[in-house]
Amino acid sequence: MIMRKLCLKKNSNFCIYKPILLAFLLVTSSYCSNDNTQIFITEIINNNNWSVENIKSFQFEVKDIQSPYNLNVVVKHTDEYPKSNLWLFITITNQNNFNQKDTVECKLARLDGKWLGQKKWRSWEISKPIMSGFIFPATGRYNIEIEHAMRFKEVKGIRSVGIMLQKHK
């Protein structure tokens, strides 16, 4: 077996063999992972222009109906977004006729105009709690649909929208 070295600079004294680096990354990522996060799904918005007809749909399986869950919507936007908030229609359904609809406001900026959330390269990401301590009524497949509820047909500056489902602490 040939082991290749990875060096920071050519002729550097600091080099590491790739299999050792890979093993190190796998071990550290397993320690850094958050087993509290059950599901994280995101969908990219084409050209950062979200049309009202472009309803985002997320499917996931629920097996544990004894534990409470937290459900968040995750929005990534650019500086092109013209408003300080984003209104969303959220519908949760399952195959057993469970149907819950809600209208959610995501605050994206403070009153002084500064963006909320985490800066990620050329965009901002914010996670908005939708449900806290929610217990699913039945096991099985669930579907969450998210559509923007703004007054105009297309919303500029939205890069992606997604959901994050975690077991409640």
N, CA, C and O of each residue as an XYZ file, in Angstrom:
676
protein
N       0.846     -1.186      0.000
C       0.000      0.000      0.000
C       0.888      1.245      0.000
O       1.802      1.370      0.815
N       0.613      2.135     -0.900
C       1.362      3.386     -0.983
C       0.603      4.428     -0.178
O      -0.589      4.645     -0.392
N       1.302      5.072      0.749
C       0.670      6.112      1.552
C       1.184      7.458      1.063
O       2.389      7.708      1.039
N       0.263      8.307      0.680
C       0.634      9.623      0.180
C       0.586     10.631      1.310
O      -0.256     10.560      2.205
N       1.521     11.578      1.242
C       1.583     12.618      2.259
C       0.850     13.867      1.772
O       0.819     14.172      0.580
N       0.271     14.567      2.723
C      -0.351     15.857      2.467
C       0.452     16.884      3.252
O       0.521     16.816      4.479
N       1.060     17.837      2.548
C       1.900     18.852      3.186
C       1.264     20.224      3.013
O       0.634     20.510      1.995
N       1.440     21.065      4.028
C       0.902     22.416      3.948
C       1.617     23.235      2.880
O       0.971     23.964      2.127
N       2.923     23.125      2.804
C       3.714     23.835      1.803
C       4.690     22.841      1.188
O       5.022     21.821      1.791
N       5.132     23.148      0.008
C       6.134     22.312     -0.639
C       7.405     22.311      0.206
O       7.841     23.362      0.678
N       7.990     21.154      0.394
C       9.187     20.963      1.222
C       8.950     21.379      2.677
O       9.878     21.811      3.362
N       7.716     21.249      3.142
C       7.376     21.623      4.510
C       7.746     20.503      5.477
O       7.784     19.329      5.110
N       8.016     20.892      6.715
C       8.277     19.902      7.760
C       6.986     19.327      8.315
O       7.001     18.266      8.940
N       5.866     20.012      8.094
C       4.585     19.523      8.607
C       3.835     18.811      7.493
O       3.232     19.443      6.626
N       3.882     17.494      7.530
C       3.170     16.661      6.557
C       2.414     15.591      7.320
O       2.821     15.203      8.415
N       1.330     15.117      6.761
C       0.547     14.050      7.381
C       0.117     13.078      6.293
O      -0.180     13.481      5.168
N       0.088     11.834      6.628
C      -0.352     10.825      5.674
C      -1.866     10.882      5.535
O      -2.573     10.997      6.536
N      -2.373     10.802      4.302
C      -3.809     10.961      4.024
C      -4.684      9.993      4.816
O      -5.708     10.430      5.341
N      -4.346      8.691      4.938
C      -5.214      7.809      5.740
C      -5.311      8.246      7.200
O      -6.363      8.108      7.824
N      -4.207      8.778      7.745
C      -4.231      9.251      9.135
C      -5.110     10.491      9.239
O      -5.871     10.635     10.196
N      -5.009     11.387      8.263
C      -5.848     12.581      8.247
C      -7.317     12.206      8.151
O      -8.151     12.765      8.863
N      -7.634     11.267      7.281
C      -9.021     10.820      7.118
C      -9.554     10.216      8.413
O     -10.679     10.517      8.812
N      -8.781      9.384      9.066
C      -9.198      8.783     10.335
C      -9.424      9.860     11.397
O     -10.399      9.808     12.146
N      -8.509     10.841     11.454
C      -8.645     11.938     12.408
C      -9.938     12.719     12.169
O     -10.661     13.037     13.113
N     -10.226     13.026     10.892
C     -11.438     13.786     10.563
C     -12.696     13.005     10.901
O     -13.666     13.584     11.388
N     -12.700     11.705     10.653
C     -13.862     10.883     10.982
C     -14.104     10.836     12.487
O     -15.246     10.942     12.934
N     -13.050     10.678     13.260
C     -13.186     10.617     14.712
C     -13.659     11.954     15.261
O     -14.582     11.992     16.074
N     -13.044     13.052     14.831
C     -13.444     14.364     15.352
C     -14.844     14.741     14.911
O     -15.575     15.370     15.676
N     -15.243     14.375     13.696
C     -16.605     14.717     13.253
C     -17.638     13.930     14.034
O     -18.739     14.429     14.264
N     -17.315     12.707     14.449
C     -18.276     11.938     15.231
C     -18.417     12.525     16.632
O     -19.502     12.481     17.212
N     -17.317     13.084     17.190
C     -17.414     13.734     18.489
C     -18.143     15.061     18.398
O     -18.815     15.463     19.348
N     -18.023     15.740     17.283
C     -18.635     17.053     17.124
C     -20.086     16.966     16.659
O     -20.801     17.968     16.686
N     -20.525     15.798     16.239
C     -21.892     15.697     15.714
C     -22.896     15.850     16.841
O     -22.603     15.554     18.000
N     -24.068     16.312     16.491
C     -25.131     16.538     17.453
C     -26.192     15.480     17.230
O     -26.985     15.585     16.294
N     -26.217     14.436     18.098
C     -27.200     13.393     17.879
C     -28.593     13.839     18.277
O     -29.542     13.064     18.157
N     -28.740     15.070     18.749
C     -30.042     15.628     19.027
C     -30.770     15.977     17.724
O     -31.999     15.924     17.676
N     -30.031     16.332     16.671
C     -30.647     16.639     15.387
C     -31.076     15.346     14.726
O     -30.255     14.467     14.465
N     -32.328     15.238     14.466
C     -32.870     14.048     13.835
C     -32.923     14.201     12.326
O     -32.528     13.300     11.587
N     -33.419     15.360     11.868
C     -33.607     15.581     10.436
C     -33.253     17.026     10.099
O     -33.663     17.953     10.797
N     -32.496     17.207      9.032
C     -32.242     18.535      8.486
C     -32.322     18.421      6.974
O     -31.487     17.761      6.355
N     -33.326     19.062      6.372
C     -33.543     19.016      4.921
C     -33.674     20.449      4.431
O     -34.373     21.260      5.039
N     -33.004     20.753      3.337
C     -33.094     22.098      2.776
C     -33.262     22.014      1.263
O     -32.773     21.079      0.628
N     -33.952     22.988      0.694
C     -34.140     23.061     -0.754
C     -33.670     24.420     -1.239
O     -34.000     25.454     -0.659
N     -32.901     24.399     -2.306
C     -32.365     25.627     -2.887
C     -33.434     26.303     -3.745
O     -34.194     25.637     -4.448
N     -33.481     27.618     -3.676
C     -34.394     28.412     -4.493
C     -33.617     28.846     -5.737
O     -32.579     29.497     -5.629
N     -34.119     28.485     -6.904
C     -33.439     28.831     -8.163
C     -33.325     30.339     -8.340
O     -34.301     31.073     -8.181
N     -32.125     30.786     -8.669
C     -31.823     32.199     -8.941
C     -32.185     33.128     -7.782
O     -32.393     34.323     -7.993
N     -32.262     32.600     -6.575
C     -32.623     33.398     -5.387
C     -33.929     34.157     -5.584
O     -34.096     35.263     -5.068
N     -34.851     33.562     -6.329
C     -36.117     34.203     -6.661
C     -37.244     33.203     -6.397
O     -37.511     32.332     -7.225
N     -37.905     33.327     -5.243
C     -38.899     32.352     -4.805
C     -40.291     32.759     -5.257
O     -40.850     33.747     -4.779
N     -40.840     31.992     -6.177
C     -42.182     32.234     -6.692
C     -43.214     31.634     -5.743
O     -42.955     30.622     -5.092
N     -44.380     32.259     -5.669
C     -45.443     31.772     -4.786
C     -45.933     30.379     -5.217
O     -46.433     29.612     -4.394
N     -45.788     30.061     -6.506
C     -46.190     28.729     -6.987
C     -45.169     27.652     -6.619
O     -45.478     26.463     -6.694
N     -43.977     28.046     -6.229
C     -42.905     27.105     -5.916
C     -42.994     26.690     -4.447
O     -42.245     27.180     -3.601
N     -43.916     25.788     -4.165
C     -44.121     25.302     -2.798
C     -43.056     24.249     -2.511
O     -42.897     23.294     -3.271
N     -42.339     24.425     -1.428
C     -41.290     23.482     -1.042
C     -41.903     22.387     -0.173
O     -42.670     22.661      0.749
N     -41.551     21.149     -0.485
C     -42.124     20.002      0.205
C     -41.015     19.139      0.801
O     -40.018     18.850      0.140
N     -41.199     18.733      2.054
C     -40.205     17.939      2.782
C     -40.892     16.723      3.392
O     -41.900     16.861      4.085
N     -40.357     15.540      3.139
C     -40.922     14.311      3.682
C     -39.943     13.696      4.670
O     -38.729     13.751      4.471
N     -40.478     13.109      5.736
C     -39.644     12.420      6.712
C     -40.492     11.374      7.435
O     -41.722     11.421      7.416
N     -39.809     10.447      8.060
C     -40.447      9.336      8.757
C     -40.362      9.577     10.260
O     -39.310      9.956     10.776
N     -41.480      9.354     10.962
C     -41.507      9.446     12.425
C     -41.724      8.041     12.978
O     -42.703      7.374     12.643
N     -40.802      7.603     13.825
C     -40.908      6.278     14.439
C     -41.181      6.362     15.922
O     -41.775      5.449     16.496
N     -40.752      7.453     16.559
C     -40.897      7.628     18.006
C     -42.000      8.648     18.281
O     -41.830      9.843     18.036
N     -43.128      8.163     18.790
C     -44.229      9.093     19.101
C     -44.354      9.345     20.607
O     -45.301      9.988     21.059
N     -43.400      8.837     21.371
C     -43.383      9.070     22.817
C     -42.611     10.344     23.164
O     -42.913     11.015     24.151
N     -41.622     10.664     22.348
C     -40.745     11.805     22.637
C     -41.275     13.086     22.003
O     -41.809     13.061     20.894
N     -41.126     14.213     22.714
C     -41.483     15.505     22.113
C     -40.371     15.982     21.176
O     -39.198     15.663     21.371
N     -40.759     16.747     20.161
C     -39.832     17.249     19.151
C     -39.925     18.764     19.039
O     -40.944     19.367     19.375
N     -38.848     19.361     18.564
C     -38.830     20.772     18.171
C     -38.701     20.811     16.658
O     -37.878     20.107     16.073
N     -39.518     21.636     16.035
C     -39.479     21.797     14.584
C     -39.144     23.248     14.270
O     -39.814     24.168     14.741
N     -38.095     23.446     13.466
C     -37.669     24.781     13.041
C     -37.724     24.873     11.532
O     -37.518     23.882     10.830
N     -38.003     26.071     11.035
C     -37.829     26.351      9.620
C     -36.511     27.116      9.504
O     -36.226     28.005     10.307
N     -35.710     26.761      8.494
C     -34.398     27.373      8.299
C     -34.429     28.125      6.966
O     -34.697     27.539      5.918
N     -34.151     29.427      7.022
C     -34.179     30.278      5.826
C     -32.788     30.863      5.613
O     -32.163     31.377      6.541
N     -32.318     30.773      4.376
C     -31.045     31.400      3.996
C     -31.375     32.469      2.961
O     -32.043     32.182      1.967
N     -30.913     33.703      3.184
C     -31.215     34.818      2.280
C     -29.969     35.662      2.037
O     -28.983     35.575      2.769
N     -30.041     36.478      0.992
C     -28.938     37.378      0.650
C     -29.308     38.804      1.058
O     -30.408     39.060      1.548
N     -28.374     39.715      0.846
C     -28.635     41.136      1.113
C     -29.660     41.719      0.142
O     -30.178     42.812      0.374
N     -29.959     40.998     -0.946
C     -30.954     41.464     -1.919
C     -32.381     41.405     -1.379
O     -33.281     42.032     -1.939
N     -32.595     40.655     -0.291
C     -33.957     40.538      0.235
C     -34.413     41.917      0.709
O     -33.736     42.540      1.528
N     -35.559     42.406      0.202
C     -35.940     43.803      0.436
C     -36.669     44.090      1.751
O     -36.885     45.254      2.089
N     -37.045     43.071      2.482
C     -37.852     43.268      3.696
C     -37.087     42.841      4.937
O     -35.996     42.276      4.847
N     -37.675     43.119      6.106
C     -37.053     42.704      7.364
C     -37.673     41.421      7.904
O     -37.187     40.858      8.885
N     -38.747     40.961      7.264
C     -39.390     39.725      7.701
C     -39.849     38.913      6.485
O     -39.870     39.409      5.358
N     -40.208     37.673      6.741
C     -40.698     36.776      5.703
C     -41.853     35.990      6.290
O     -41.686     35.291      7.289
N     -43.036     36.100      5.672
C     -44.205     35.353      6.118
C     -44.281     34.044      5.345
O     -44.064     34.012      4.133
N     -44.594     32.956      6.064
C     -44.662     31.628      5.467
C     -45.966     30.930      5.835
O     -46.460     31.067      6.954
N     -46.522     30.177      4.881
C     -47.611     29.241      5.150
C     -46.964     27.872      5.304
O     -46.223     27.428      4.427
N     -47.245     27.201      6.427
C     -46.663     25.887      6.679
C     -47.786     24.897      6.923
O     -48.665     25.125      7.754
N     -47.744     23.784      6.180
C     -48.756     22.732      6.311
C     -48.052     21.418      6.621
O     -47.129     21.009      5.916
N     -48.503     20.761      7.689
C     -47.955     19.457      8.075
C     -49.062     18.424      7.934
O     -50.145     18.586      8.496
N     -48.787     17.353      7.178
C     -49.782     16.293      6.964
C     -49.118     14.930      7.113
O     -47.895     14.804      7.063
N     -49.961     13.910      7.298
C     -49.487     12.523      7.241
C     -50.556     11.674      6.568
O     -51.609     12.181      6.181
N     -50.280     10.367      6.427
C     -51.205      9.486      5.724
C     -52.451      9.162      6.556
O     -53.404      8.589      6.028
N     -52.460      9.518      7.844
C     -53.609      9.235      8.716
C     -54.526     10.445      8.872
O     -55.204     10.580      9.891
N     -54.553     11.317      7.882
C     -55.411     12.506      7.851
C     -55.060     13.559      8.893
O     -55.890     14.412      9.208
N     -53.845     13.513      9.434
C     -53.376     14.601     10.286
C     -53.093     15.784      9.374
O     -52.406     15.637      8.363
N     -53.615     16.958      9.722
C     -53.435     18.138      8.888
C     -53.366     19.360      9.802
O     -54.340     19.696     10.476
N     -52.226     20.010      9.818
C     -52.059     21.209     10.628
C     -51.483     22.312      9.758
O     -50.460     22.129      9.099
N     -52.157     23.470      9.762
C     -51.698     24.623      8.979
C     -51.388     25.764      9.922
O     -52.030     25.942     10.957
N     -50.380     26.536      9.532
C     -49.995     27.673     10.354
C     -49.380     28.756      9.472
O     -48.838     28.470      8.404
N     -49.471     29.982      9.925
C     -48.804     31.107      9.279
C     -47.713     31.566     10.236
O     -47.977     31.839     11.406
N     -46.488     31.648      9.730
C     -45.330     31.942     10.574
C     -44.606     33.171     10.035
O     -44.393     33.301      8.830
N     -44.235     34.063     10.938
C     -43.405     35.209     10.558
C     -41.964     34.933     10.967
O     -41.679     34.651     12.131
N     -41.072     35.016     10.007
C     -39.632     34.903     10.278
C     -39.046     36.301     10.264
O     -39.011     36.949      9.219
N     -38.590     36.767     11.406
C     -37.909     38.063     11.463
C     -36.491     37.850     10.960
O     -35.746     37.033     11.500
N     -36.125     38.589      9.925
C     -34.816     38.448      9.316
C     -33.873     39.595      9.665
O     -32.658     39.470      9.511
N     -34.430     40.715     10.138
C     -33.593     41.880     10.457
C     -34.100     42.574     11.712
O     -35.278     42.497     12.059
N     -33.181     43.251     12.377
C     -33.540     44.060     13.536
C     -34.190     45.361     13.051
O     -34.224     45.637     11.852
N     -34.693     46.140     13.975
C     -35.314     47.425     13.629
C     -34.333     48.382     12.974
O     -34.723     49.200     12.141
N     -33.058     48.286     13.345
C     -32.053     49.170     12.751
C     -31.573     48.687     11.382
O     -30.705     49.316     10.776
N     -32.136     47.565     10.887
C     -31.803     47.071      9.550
C     -30.707     46.023      9.510
O     -30.444     45.460      8.447
N     -30.060     45.744     10.630
C     -29.011     44.718     10.644
C     -29.641     43.337     10.603
O     -30.615     43.057     11.303
N     -29.056     42.466      9.756
C     -29.598     41.112      9.582
C     -29.401     40.289     10.842
O     -28.391     40.410     11.535
N     -30.394     39.444     11.125
C     -30.310     38.482     12.217
C     -29.757     37.170     11.667
O     -29.691     36.984     10.452
N     -29.365     36.271     12.547
C     -28.899     34.959     12.118
C     -27.402     34.919     11.914
O     -26.676     35.830     12.311
N     -26.952     33.840     11.284
C     -25.523     33.626     11.066
C     -25.132     34.005      9.648
O     -25.792     33.629      8.680
N     -24.054     34.751      9.549
C     -23.506     35.112      8.236
C     -22.786     33.889      7.694
O     -21.899     33.339      8.348
N     -23.168     33.468      6.505
C     -22.540     32.326      5.849
C     -22.183     32.739      4.431
O     -23.034     32.773      3.541
N     -20.934     33.047      4.242
C     -20.384     33.502      2.980
C     -21.134     34.734      2.511
O     -20.991     35.789      3.129
N     -21.930     34.658      1.448
C     -22.655     35.834      0.940
C     -24.130     35.806      1.301
O     -24.947     36.414      0.610
N     -24.478     35.116      2.362
C     -25.878     35.029      2.752
C     -25.989     34.948      4.270
O     -24.993     34.836      4.986
N     -27.214     35.009      4.727
C     -27.538     34.934      6.147
C     -28.453     33.743      6.350
O     -29.332     33.482      5.528
N     -28.250     33.015      7.449
C     -29.095     31.856      7.747
C     -29.727     32.053      9.112
O     -29.060     32.404     10.085
N     -31.031     31.818      9.158
C     -31.754     31.964     10.417
C     -32.664     30.759     10.608
O     -33.265     30.257      9.659
N     -32.751     30.309     11.850
C     -33.600     29.170     12.199
C     -34.729     29.676     13.088
O     -34.481     30.252     14.147
N     -35.956     29.463     12.661
C     -37.133     29.967     13.371
C     -37.912     28.792     13.963
O     -38.365     27.924     13.217
N     -38.078     28.745     15.289
C     -38.885     27.674     15.885
C     -40.348     27.770     15.440
O     -40.956     28.840     15.466
N     -40.889     26.631     15.037
C     -42.304     26.563     14.650
C     -43.101     25.861     15.736
O     -44.162     26.328     16.149
N     -42.570     24.726     16.193
C     -43.213     23.960     17.260
C     -42.164     23.561     18.275
O     -41.046     23.196     17.911
N     -42.516     23.630     19.535
C     -41.604     23.225     20.586
C     -42.312     22.210     21.477
O     -43.419     22.462     21.952
N     -41.678     21.075     21.700
C     -42.275     20.039     22.532
C     -43.443     19.335     21.870
O     -44.324     18.823     22.560
N     -43.468     19.301     20.556
C     -44.573     18.695     19.804
C     -44.443     17.167     19.814
O     -43.367     16.628     19.553
N     -45.531     16.485     20.113
C     -45.557     15.020     20.064
C     -46.382     14.614     18.853
O     -47.558     14.962     18.745
N     -45.756     13.874     17.942
C     -46.460     13.437     16.742
C     -47.561     12.453     17.132
O     -47.339     11.589     17.980
N     -48.753     12.571     16.522
C     -49.888     11.735     16.907
C     -49.768     10.269     16.462
O     -50.407      9.395     17.048
N     -48.964      9.996     15.441
C     -48.858      8.622     14.927
C     -47.501      8.434     14.261
O     -46.873      9.395     13.818
N     -47.066      7.196     14.199
C     -45.851      6.898     13.446
C     -46.178      6.964     11.963
O     -47.345      6.953     11.571
N     -45.140      7.033     11.145
C     -45.354      7.023      9.695
C     -44.694      8.205      9.016
O     -43.900      8.941      9.602
N     -45.057      8.350      7.761
C     -44.470      9.375      6.900
C     -45.245     10.689      7.041
O     -46.474     10.716      6.978
N     -44.487     11.779      7.234
C     -45.062     13.117      7.333
C     -44.542     13.970      6.180
O     -43.462     13.738      5.637
N     -45.344     14.954      5.833
C     -44.993     15.884      4.767
C     -45.173     17.304      5.302
O     -46.196     17.627      5.906
N     -44.175     18.137      5.074
C     -44.280     19.556      5.424
C     -44.147     20.356      4.142
O     -43.185     20.195      3.392
N     -45.128     21.224      3.899
C     -45.086     22.119      2.743
C     -44.898     23.544      3.239
O     -45.560     23.989      4.177
N     -43.977     24.250      2.585
C     -43.693     25.642      2.952
C     -43.821     26.497      1.701
O     -43.202     26.220      0.674
N     -44.630     27.531      1.806
C     -44.745     28.504      0.714
C     -44.664     29.897      1.318
O     -45.076     30.120      2.456
N     -44.129     30.823      0.545
C     -44.048     32.173      1.093
C     -45.436     32.810      1.036
O     -46.234     32.538      0.140
N     -45.691     33.660      2.018
C     -46.995     34.309      2.153
C     -46.856     35.826      2.052
O     -47.587     36.575      2.700
N     -45.910     36.262      1.231
C     -45.700     37.690      1.052
C     -46.744     38.234      0.063
O     -47.396     37.464     -0.642
N     -46.895     39.537      0.018
C     -47.922     40.153     -0.827
C     -47.590     40.153     -2.307
O     -48.458     40.431     -3.135
N     -46.348     39.847     -2.654
C     -45.974     39.847     -4.064
C     -45.714     38.420     -4.525
O     -45.417     37.536     -3.722
N     -45.830     38.214     -5.827
C     -45.756     36.879     -6.409
C     -44.373     36.245     -6.274
O     -44.262     35.042     -6.035
N     -43.330     37.044     -6.425
C     -41.969     36.534     -6.335
C     -41.187     37.296     -5.272
O     -41.293     38.515     -5.141
N     -40.398     36.532     -4.518
C     -39.579     37.107     -3.464
C     -38.118     36.958     -3.865
O     -37.623     35.845     -4.042
N     -37.435     38.088     -4.008
C     -36.011     38.072     -4.376
C     -35.150     37.948     -3.126
O     -35.499     38.439     -2.053
N     -34.016     37.278     -3.297
C     -33.029     37.222     -2.225
C     -33.125     36.017     -1.313
O     -32.339     35.913     -0.371
N     -34.050     35.103     -1.549
C     -34.128     33.890     -0.731
C     -33.330     32.799     -1.427
O     -33.646     32.420     -2.555
N     -32.297     32.291     -0.761
C     -31.422     31.261     -1.349
C     -31.943     29.855     -1.125
O     -31.901     29.017     -2.026
N     -32.445     29.592      0.101
C     -32.945     28.255      0.402
C     -33.891     28.320      1.588
O     -33.890     29.270      2.371
N     -34.691     27.280      1.687
C     -35.591     27.121      2.824
C     -35.552     25.647      3.210
O     -35.421     24.776      2.350
N     -35.666     25.377      4.496
C     -35.594     23.993      4.938
C     -36.226     23.799      6.298
O     -36.766     24.730      6.897
N     -36.147     22.556      6.774
C     -36.669     22.228      8.090
C     -35.579     21.537      8.904
O     -34.682     20.897      8.356
N     -35.679     21.683     10.218
C     -34.808     20.981     11.145
C     -35.682     20.412     12.247
O     -36.394     21.155     12.923
N     -35.633     19.105     12.433
C     -36.423     18.424     13.439
C     -35.470     17.847     14.467
O     -34.562     17.091     14.121
N     -35.670     18.201     15.743
C     -34.807     17.732     16.827
C     -35.655     17.178     17.955
O     -36.785     17.616     18.170
N     -35.103     16.214     18.671
C     -35.776     15.765     19.888
C     -35.671     16.884     20.919
O     -34.620     17.500     21.092
N     -36.782     17.127     21.592
C     -36.868     18.176     22.613
C     -36.029     17.770     23.823
O     -36.081     16.623     24.268
N     -35.255     18.722     24.349
C     -34.421     18.437     25.541
C     -35.217     18.608     26.798
O     -34.691     18.414     27.893
